[in-house]
Every structure is written in C-alpha cells, then in structure tokens.
Amino acid sequence: MDAQVFSIWTDDPDNLLELRISVTATEGLYKGIPLVFEIHIPSKDEAMYPNHQPEVNLVSGYKIIHPNINYEGRVCLGYRRQNPWKATMGLKTVAWSILGVLHCPNADNSQEGCSDIAKLMRESESRFQTEVQKGLKGGTCFGKTWPSKNAMIKLSSTKGKPSSKAFFLAGKNAKTNTTADMGYTDS
C-alpha cells in the first residue's frame, strides 16, 4: 500500500474488528484532504468476514458532497451491484475502493441519502464540481452545512488522529508502530 495515501490502524490492539483508515486522495475534487474512515469487520453468524463485506463510514465531523458518501458518513463502495463482495477480497481492496470513489465518484451506484447529489452529477458534471467546491469552502449546499477543507484537515490532527496506543496494520508508520512523523502530538 502507498504509505503517502493510506494508513490503517486500530486504536485498541486487542480488537482488530474496529479499524480506522486515513485516505488522502492524490487527484480529483477531494485531493489533499486526509479523510478518516471507520471500518467495522462483521463477526457474527453468517455475516462473518471475509464472507461479508466490512462496513465503512466516514468518521463523524468529516462531511463531503459525494454520491457515494452520505451526510451521515455511510459509504457505498460499489459492492452491492457492480462488483459484489467476494471472500477473496480484503482490507487492501477496501482501501483501494475508498480511494477509487474519492478519485472517481460513481453517480450510478449512489449511497442511500445521496440521490440528489447523484442526480446533479449525472445531469451536469460542472455544476456538481461547483457544488463540491462550494461545500469544501464551508458552504451550504443541498440544504446542509459542510465543513471546509481546512476544517477537515485540522480535524485529522484531533478527532481523526490515532491514539497513542494505536497499532498500525498498513501504510505510514506500520513499520515503527508509532504516530511519529504523522504530525500528531500525544497529549
């Protein structure tokens, strides 16, 4: 995995079912924003991983205008219709899928609650881009208030930051297993 783009960790090394991943898009509308997502690994009965896909949500406080990520942070990575989840897929697939929807939003497979955003994107790519840029400036769009890009970058150093006891599974700091060089200070 590209350590400049991804970092996967758990804040509780005894619980590998609740993970976090920081993904920073390298291109597109969301370029340069270190977005932090929660990954919940299902572990009960027939819905057990790897036979069932993990649930992915944007951490509370982060909000982007996107057809695949709703205002509450629920994420659609396209495993429902276009590319059904298979037991052979894993966290690497999830990480690359998150980056994929950040680089190339998919209006044809929108998340619940994003139909108006998806419709705008299908009808006018330029108007969709204008609304995203307005939202990233901290504007009001689609009847909701959106945090600015700078506010979300700042959030990454507080709410989105790994705890001091975090265990890194992949990406930046996986070799050292510390938050050193990530711009975080333990308090």
SULWOCOR-V947007 format. One record per residue. N is the residue number from 1. RES is the residue in one letter. PHI is phi in whole degrees, 0 to 359 (* if undefined). PSI is psi in radians with two decimals (NA if undefined). D_LAST is the distance of its C-alpha to the last C-alpha in Angstrom with 2 decimals. Layout:
((N/RES/PHI/PSI/D_LAST) (N/RES/PHI/PSI/D_LAST))
This chain:
((1/M/*/2.57/29.11) (2/D/283/1.93/28.19) (3/A/293/-0.30/24.63) (4/Q/279/-0.28/24.59) (5/V/252/-0.69/25.38) (6/F/238/2.63/23.91) (7/S/208/2.17/21.00) (8/I/243/2.32/21.37) (9/W/210/2.92/18.94) (10/T/238/2.40/18.51) (11/D/281/-0.26/15.35) (12/D/235/1.75/17.62) (13/P/301/-0.28/19.65) (14/D/272/-0.06/22.28) (15/N/230/1.64/23.01) (16/L/271/0.24/24.37) (17/L/264/-0.22/25.98) (18/E/239/1.84/22.95) (19/L/241/2.88/21.69) (20/R/232/2.59/20.02) (21/I/223/2.29/21.45) (22/S/260/2.22/20.53) (23/V/233/2.21/23.86) (24/T/244/1.94/24.56) (25/A/298/2.44/28.23) (26/T/262/-0.08/30.06) (27/E/204/2.98/32.92) (28/G/86/-2.94/34.19) (29/L/295/-0.47/33.04) (30/Y/253/0.29/29.39) (31/K/305/2.31/29.00) (32/G/84/-0.03/25.64) (33/I/264/2.02/23.61) (34/P/282/1.60/21.01) (35/L/275/2.39/21.87) (36/V/249/2.26/20.09) (37/F/243/2.61/22.50) (38/E/263/2.39/22.50) (39/I/241/2.09/25.21) (40/H/254/2.08/26.79) (41/I/271/2.06/29.21) (42/P/292/2.45/32.22) (43/S/220/0.28/33.29) (44/K/245/2.30/36.01) (45/D/50/-2.35/39.75) (46/E/286/-0.26/41.42) (47/A/269/0.44/38.44) (48/M/281/2.45/36.67) (49/Y/290/2.44/35.00) (50/P/266/0.08/36.41) (51/N/286/-0.33/39.45) (52/H/235/2.46/37.56) (53/Q/294/2.59/35.12) (54/P/291/2.70/31.40) (55/E/269/2.31/30.28) (56/V/237/2.26/28.11) (57/N/223/2.51/26.31) (58/L/289/2.36/24.24) (59/V/300/2.47/20.84) (60/S/308/2.35/21.18) (61/G/108/-0.58/20.78) (62/Y/277/2.37/22.31) (63/K/209/2.24/26.04) (64/I/227/2.58/28.71) (65/I/283/1.96/32.46) (66/H/202/2.39/33.72) (67/P/289/-0.27/36.70) (68/N/250/0.00/34.85) (69/I/226/1.96/31.59) (70/N/278/3.04/32.20) (71/Y/299/-0.52/30.41) (72/E/279/-0.13/28.82) (73/G/99/-0.04/27.46) (74/R/293/2.44/30.07) (75/V/242/2.33/31.12) (76/C/253/2.02/34.66) (77/L/261/0.15/34.85) (78/G/88/0.19/38.64) (79/Y/281/-0.16/39.18) (80/R/286/-0.96/41.39) (81/R/248/-0.94/44.41) (82/Q/289/-0.68/44.26) (83/N/214/1.36/42.76) (84/P/305/2.50/42.55) (85/W/300/2.41/39.87) (86/K/235/2.61/41.23) (87/A/299/-0.36/40.03) (88/T/281/-0.19/40.03) (89/M/281/2.81/37.21) (90/G/210/-2.85/33.61) (91/L/298/-0.56/30.03) (92/K/297/-0.72/31.15) (93/T/298/-0.75/33.68) (94/V/299/-0.81/31.13) (95/A/300/-0.85/28.88) (96/W/292/-0.55/31.93) (97/S/293/-0.70/33.24) (98/I/299/-0.84/30.13) (99/L/300/-0.69/30.50) (100/G/300/-0.78/34.21) (101/V/286/-0.43/33.96) (102/L/288/-0.70/31.56) (103/H/286/-0.70/34.09) (104/C/226/1.43/37.17) (105/P/305/2.53/36.87) (106/N/244/1.73/39.71) (107/A/288/-0.26/41.54) (108/D/274/-0.13/44.06) (109/N/222/1.06/41.63) (110/S/284/2.73/39.42) (111/Q/283/2.64/36.88) (112/E/304/2.30/38.01) (113/G/93/0.03/37.41) (114/C/242/0.29/37.73) (115/S/297/-0.65/41.52) (116/D/292/-0.63/41.74) (117/I/292/-0.78/39.33) (118/A/297/-0.71/41.24) (119/K/297/-0.80/44.53) (120/L/301/-0.76/43.57) (121/M/297/-0.71/42.49) (122/R/293/-0.65/45.81) (123/E/280/-0.65/47.85) (124/S/205/1.76/46.26) (125/E/301/-0.69/43.66) (126/S/291/-0.70/43.50) (127/R/293/-0.66/42.91) (128/F/300/-0.84/40.20) (129/Q/299/-0.68/38.45) (130/T/297/-0.76/38.85) (131/E/294/-0.71/37.23) (132/V/298/-0.82/34.25) (133/Q/297/-0.67/33.81) (134/K/297/-0.79/34.18) (135/G/298/-0.70/31.50) (136/L/288/-0.15/29.09) (137/K/266/0.01/29.66) (138/G/91/0.50/28.49) (139/G/270/3.13/32.04) (140/T/254/2.16/33.95) (141/C/217/2.60/35.96) (142/F/53/0.57/37.76) (143/G/72/0.25/37.20) (144/K/227/2.71/33.40) (145/T/264/2.38/30.60) (146/W/242/2.45/28.45) (147/P/287/2.60/25.07) (148/S/289/2.84/25.48) (149/K/304/-0.79/24.64) (150/N/297/-0.66/22.14) (151/A/295/-0.67/20.47) (152/M/288/-0.62/20.23) (153/I/298/-0.75/18.89) (154/K/296/-0.69/16.10) (155/L/301/-0.57/15.62) (156/S/296/-0.41/15.19) (157/S/266/0.01/11.89) (158/T/235/-1.48/10.60) (159/K/293/-0.57/12.98) (160/G/272/0.02/14.57) (161/K/277/2.52/11.76) (162/P/294/2.61/12.05) (163/S/289/2.91/9.90) (164/S/294/-0.35/8.76) (165/K/257/0.27/12.23) (166/A/301/2.56/14.12) (167/F/245/2.08/17.62) (168/F/271/2.27/19.20) (169/L/263/-0.54/22.90) (170/A/199/2.79/23.98) (171/G/86/-2.78/23.29) (172/K/303/2.32/20.75) (173/N/78/0.09/18.81) (174/A/294/-0.54/21.23) (175/K/284/-0.66/22.61) (176/T/266/-0.35/19.51) (177/N/53/0.76/17.56) (178/T/224/2.92/14.15) (179/T/270/0.16/12.20) (180/A/302/2.53/13.25) (181/D/67/0.21/15.43) (182/M/259/0.02/14.48) (183/G/85/0.20/12.84) (184/Y/257/2.59/9.32) (185/T/239/2.31/6.25) (186/D/282/2.30/3.76) (187/S/240/NA/0.00))
